[in-house]
């Protein structure tokens, strides 16, 4: 998410540079505390001409989960 002011925000792409959260640190906290559950991107934008149910772009969610899996792999190889 990208915080705008006070409690206002919008959803953005997963890489930390686009939002207000350090996704590496978020994943690191989960990893370091033994998280063993499911991780999935909740919403996605429509990209590459995709259409469908608003907020559930398949391609963007696939990119998001791939990014999260990459962070998890990096953490597991520290």
ABEGO torsion letter per residue (X at the ends): XBBABEABBBBBBABAAABABBAAAAAAAAAAAGBABBBBBABBBBBGGBBEBBGABAAAAAAAAAAAAAAAAAAAAX
